[in-house]
Amino acid sequence: MRVVSRLALAVSSGLGALSGGACDATLEDACADLAAAECGHLRACSDALLVAAYGDLATCERTIAASCAAWPSLPGAHLGGGVIEACAQAYAGHPCELL
């Protein structure tokens, strides 16, 4: 799934964001932040793609947040709120070409 590949990219570029409060992020808050960041990025880069994939921004955010909440329980996953929060923070520097 493309979202997971974007997560891996964000983890590799965003681990430096794990300072201060990011390490203490709850899974729910981190997933909400990731959903807002990813969907906001998608909207800014291609609103048409956002609409085609999700219908609207709110649906995008709900879908991504729900998916994200399940990631830590996947076999072999080593994700927690801090890592996911770092991914959310890393979206600020992503160019649209990474869609």
C-alpha positions in Angstrom: 0.0 0.0 0.0 1.3 3.4 -0.9 0.6 4.9 2.5 2.9 2.4 4.1 5.7 3.3 1.7 5.2 6.9 2.5 5.4 6.1 6.1 8.7 4.3 5.6 10.0 7.4 3.7 8.8 9.7 6.4 10.4 7.5 9.2 13.7 7.6 7.4 13.6 11.4 7.0 11.8 12.3 10.2 13.5 10.5 13.0 15.3 13.7 13.8 11.9 15.1 14.9 11.8 12.8 17.8 12.6 15.4 20.4 10.7 16.9 23.2 7.0 16.1 23.1 7.1 14.0 20.0 8.4 11.0 21.9 5.5 11.3 24.3 2.8 11.4 21.6 -0.1 9.0 22.1 -0.9 6.7 19.2 -4.2 8.4 18.7 -2.8 11.9 18.6 0.1 10.8 16.4 -2.2 9.1 13.9 -4.4 12.1 13.8 -1.4 14.3 13.2 -0.1 12.0 10.5 -3.5 11.9 8.8 -3.8 15.7 8.9 -0.3 16.1 7.5 -0.6 13.4 4.8 -4.0 14.6 3.6 -3.1 18.2 3.8 0.0 17.4 1.7 -2.2 15.5 -0.8 -4.6 18.4 -1.0 -1.9 21.0 -1.5 -0.2 19.0 -4.2 -3.3 17.6 -6.0 -6.8 18.3 -4.8 -8.1 16.3 -7.7 -6.1 13.3 -6.5 -7.4 13.7 -3.0 -11.0 13.9 -4.2 -10.5 10.9 -6.5 -8.9 8.8 -3.8 -11.0 9.8 -0.7 -13.9 12.1 -1.8 -13.0 14.8 0.6 -10.4 15.9 3.2 -12.4 14.6 6.2 -12.7 11.2 4.7 -9.0 11.1 3.9 -8.1 12.0 7.5 -10.5 9.4 9.0 -9.2 6.7 6.6 -5.5 7.4 7.2 -5.9 7.7 11.0 -7.8 4.4 11.2 -5.2 2.6 9.1 -2.4 4.2 11.2 -3.9 3.0 14.5 -3.5 -0.6 13.3 0.2 -0.4 12.2 1.8 -1.0 15.7 0.0 -4.3 16.0 1.2 -5.6 12.6 3.7 -8.5 12.9 7.2 -7.2 13.1 6.1 -3.6 13.5 8.1 -1.4 15.9 6.0 1.7 15.7 4.7 3.8 18.5 3.3 7.3 18.9 6.7 8.9 18.8 7.8 7.4 15.5 4.4 8.1 13.9 4.6 11.7 15.2 8.0 12.1 13.6 6.5 10.9 10.3 3.8 13.5 10.6 6.3 16.3 11.3 8.4 15.1 8.3 5.6 15.8 5.8 6.3 19.6 6.0 9.4 19.0 4.0 8.0 16.6 1.4 7.9 17.9 -2.2 4.8 17.1 -4.3 6.9 14.9 -6.5 6.8 12.3 -3.7 3.1 11.6 -4.2 
